[in-house]
Amino acid sequence: MFFQGLGGIQPQSWITLGTNERVTAIRCPAWLHAGVRLVFIEQAGLPVPSAPLLLAAGALSGAHGMNLWLAITFAVLASVASDSIWYELGRRKGVRVLRLLCRISLEPDSCVRRTQVRFGKRGARVLLIAKFIPGLNAMAAPLAGIIRMGWRRFVLFDALGALLWSGAFMITGYVFSGELERIAGRAAYLGEWLLVLILAAFAGYIGWKYYNRRRFLQKLRIARITPEELKGKIDSGEDVIIVDLRHAFDFEAQPETIPGALHMDAAELEEAHEVIPRDREIVLFCACPNEVTAARLALLLRSKGITRIRPLAEGYEGWRSRGFPMSRPKNEPQDAHLWWPNVSR
């Protein structure tokens, strides 16, 4: 059988392809090591899909070439090891880690906010399904560190999530090992073209993710106000409305804000659009990569007739990194009409 033959060759061999030859590949220990490395790399944030290799590992087990539970165990260990690094980076470096991950993983920057919302609703249980959801997978571990989730709780739920994820793919490969072997056998006749097709598919996958990220960022193009400009307006006494849109997790970690800012949820601000004054300048800021939340909401409110509104370039970190003054936010009144002074009912 095709997958049974994968276990009997030297570890130096990778794939031997020929017109009249069957495909041969690295023996099971080397195959297992390759799978562990790929899982670690994907969980480290790089846009490398490890699911096909997990399916192949399950198929090897189905052909009695490799121990299924050993393969799952190693995949879980690799995943938890990688996630633990991001957890610690998130705990130490804060939201800056999320910006880095967006660039590495080529995920849209909005995935940060979506992950925060999911954590707010479900807590550590998000880790059980995170690996099945693009974007959420990359952001879950560092965000758990940012919100100071307990280490033992994180490892428990992350390991369970890794077990569900790796087990789902490997058991599927195990169950359908016969069908996968027939597919692999037909693919062997492609010879060297098989490697070309695999590389082309991978390049296409990376290109597609890059294109989607660039298209997402283009949609958020809007004039921004720099931290220096905003500070000048505050110092000169201009009547500027400043709104802090950071998620509760970000706010709890760093409760100080720009002087005079109101801390509000993006949904609350959107609902209050009818009472927002049109004759005053409004500045929105958040802690999202590329000011995603602030830019998106500014564009939305502009479409509702609020034209004097801009997001703050570089967001919260841009202001804070320059050493500009910080203060506690204003209290939020329960009545939305009271958020905007000099506006009647």
N, C-alpha and C positions, 0 to 999 in steps of 0.2 A: 504493500500500500504506500501511497505517496508520503503521508505523514509519518508512517513507521520508518520509512527510509531516511527521514531527517535525523534520526538519532545515531546513525552509525558511522559518521565521517569525522575527519579531523577538525579541531576547533579553528584551524587557520582558514578552512574553506568557508566561503560565504554562500555564493550561489553559482553553480556551474550550469550554463545554459547552452544547448546545442540543438541542431535540427533533429537529430535522432536520439537525443538523450532526454532522460527525465530530469526534472529539477532536483538538485541536491542542495542542502543548506547546512548550516552549523548544527552541531549536535546539541542535544537538549540543554546541558549546563550552560553552554555559550548562548544558546537561544534564550534561555531564562535570564542570563545576565543582560542581554540586549534589551529584553522586554522591561526589566527593572530600570535600566538607564533611561529608556524612552518615557516610561511613566514618570520618573523623577523629573525629566526635562519638561514634560508637558505641565506637570503640577507646579513647576518653577515659573510658569507663565509664558513660556515660548509657544508660538502657534504651531505645535507639532501634534498631530492627532495620534494617540496611542491606541485607540479602539481597534483598528485592524490587527495590530499585533496581539492584543488581548484575545481577539477572536481566534487568531492563529494558534495561540498558546492553548486555548481550550480545545481546538481541533487536534493538536498534538496529544493532548491528554486523552481525547476520545479514541485516538489510534494507539493508545497504550505506550506512547513514547515519552510521556512526562507525567509526573504526579500533579493532578489538578489542584489539590488543596495546597501543595507546596507552592505552586505558581501563584495562586490567589494570595497566599500569605506574603510572598515576596513583593507582590504588587501593592498590597496594603502597606507594608513597611516602607516602600519607596515613596508612596503617596504621602503618608503621615510625616516622613522625614522632611520632604520638600515643603509641605504645608507648615511644619513647625518652624522652619526658617522664616517663612513669610509672617507667621504669627508673631515671632519675636521682633522682626523688623517693624511690623505695624505697631507693636507695643512701645518700641523705642523711638521710632521716627514719625509716627502719626500719619496724617493724610498725605504727606509727601510721597509715601510708598505707593499709594493708589495712583498717583499721577505717573509714576514710573511704570507700574504694571500696565496701565492703559497703552503706553507706548510699546512695551515689550510684546504684549499679547495681541496688539492690533485690534482691540475691542473698542467700540464706541465709548466715549467718556461717560455717557449716560448710564452705563452699567454700574458705576459707583453708586449713584443715587438709588437705582433699583435694588442693589444689594442692601443698602442701608434701610430701605423701606421694608424689605423682607425680614431683615434682622429685627426691626422694630416690632413686626407682627408675630414672628415665630421664634425669635431667639436662637438658641443653639440648634434647634431642630432643622434650621436651614441647612446645616452642614450635612444632613442625611441625604439631601437631594442636590446639593450644590454642584457635584461633579457631572451631573447629567445636563446642566444648563450652561451653555456658553456665556461667558461674561461673569456670571455668578460664581463659576468655578474658580476663576482667577482672583476674584476680589474677596471671597468669603474668609479665607485664612488671615490675611492681614487686617481685615476689618474686625475679626474676633480679637486680635491683639489690640487694636485701637480702642475698642470699647472695654478693654480690660476683662474679658471673659476669663474665668479661672482656668489655669493650665490643665488640670485634670479633666475638667468638663470639656474643654476644647478637644483634647486628645481622644476622649471617649467618643464624642459625637463625630469627630473627623474620621476616626478609625472605622466606626460603623458605616459612615457614608462611603468610605473607600472600599469597604467590604461589599456593600450593595453594588457599587459601580463596577468594580473589577469582576465580582462574581457574576453579575448580569451578562457581561460580554463573554467571559470565559466559559460559563455554563452553556450559553448559547452556542459557542464554538464547539463545545463538547457534544452537545445534543445533535448538532448538524455537521459533525465531522465528516461523515460520508459525502454529503453534498459539497462541502467545502473542498474535500479532496478531489472530487471530480472537476470542480472549477479550476483548482490549482493544476491539475493534470492537463487540462486543455490550455491553460495559460502557458504551460511549459513549452508548447510548440511555437510560441512567439519568439523564443530564443532571446537574443540580446534586446529585441524590441520591448520585451516586458519591462526591463529596467528603465528604458527610455519613457515608456508610458507611465510608470510609477513616478519618475522624477517630474514629468510634465504635469501629472495630476497634482503633485505636491506644490509645484510652482503655481499652478492655477489656483489652488486653495489659498496660498499666501497672497497672491494678487487680488483675489476676490475679497479677502478680509481687509487688505490695504485700501482697495477702492471704496468699500463700504465705510471705512473710517474717514477717508478724505471727504466723501460725499456728506457724511454726517456733520463734519466740521464746517463745510461750506454752507450748510443750511443755517448755521448759527452765526454767520457773518453779520456783525452789527457794530456801529461805532462805539468804542469804549472810552471811559474816562480813566485817566491814569491816577495812581495814588497821589502823585504830586499835585495834579489839578484839583483833586477833591480836597486835599489838605489846604490848598490856597483858598478855596471857597469857604471852608470852615473858618479859617483864620480871619478872613475878611468879613465874616458875619453874614454871608449869603444864606438865604432861607432855602436850604437843601433838605429834602427828605431822604434819609438813608435807611435802607432796609436790609437787615441781616437775615439771609435765607438759609443759613447753615442748618443741616439736619440736627436733631436733638443729640445724636451721638457726638457730632463734632462740637456742639455747644457745651455739652457736659465736660468734654475733655479740655476745652479752652473757653471758659465762660466770659472772658473779657472781649470787648468788641470795639468798633470804631465809635468815638464819642458822638452821642446823640442818636445812635442807631436804634431802630425798633427791631426786635427779634420776632420774626413771623414765619409761619410755614408758607410754602409757595402756594398751596391750595387756598389758604386763607386770603392771601393777597389777591389771587385771581378772583375770588368771590367778591372782594371789596372793590372791584374795578369801577363800579358806578359812582362811588363816593371819593375816588382818588382825584385830587385837584389837578386840573389841566394847566394851571398857570404857574406851577412850581416845578423845579427840576427834581427828578427822582433818581437816586443811585441805588442799584441793587448789587449785592455781593454774596458770594457763597464760598465754600471751600472745595468745590468740585474742580477736577482737571479741566482746563480751558474755559472756566466759568460757565459750564454747561447749563446749570439750573438758572443762573441769573440771566444769561443770554437768551435762553429759550423763553423765559417768562417776560423779558423785556420785549421780545418780538411779538409775543402773544398780546401783551397790553397795548403795544403800538397799533396792532390791528383793531383794537377796540377804541382807538381815538386818543390814547395817551402818548403823545409824541415826544414829550420832554423827559425821556427815560433812557438811562444807559446802564449797562453793567460795568462794574469796576474791573479794570484790567488787572490780571494776576490775582484777583479775589482777596480773600482774607489774608493769605500768606504774603501777598505782595505788599499790603499795608503794614503788616506786623514785621516783616523782614527789614523794612526800612527804618524801624525804630520809631515810627510815628506814635502819637499818644493813643492809649487804650483806656476803656472805661467799662463799667457795668452797663448793660442795656437798659433802656427805658422799660418800665412796667407796661404790660399789654392789657388795656382795658377790655372788658368783656364785650362792650358794644362796638361793633366794627366802625360805626360812624364817628367814634371818638378817636380813632387812630389818626385822623387827618384834621388838624386844627383848622379853624375858620371855615369849615364846611358844614353847611346846615343840612338838616334832614329833609 
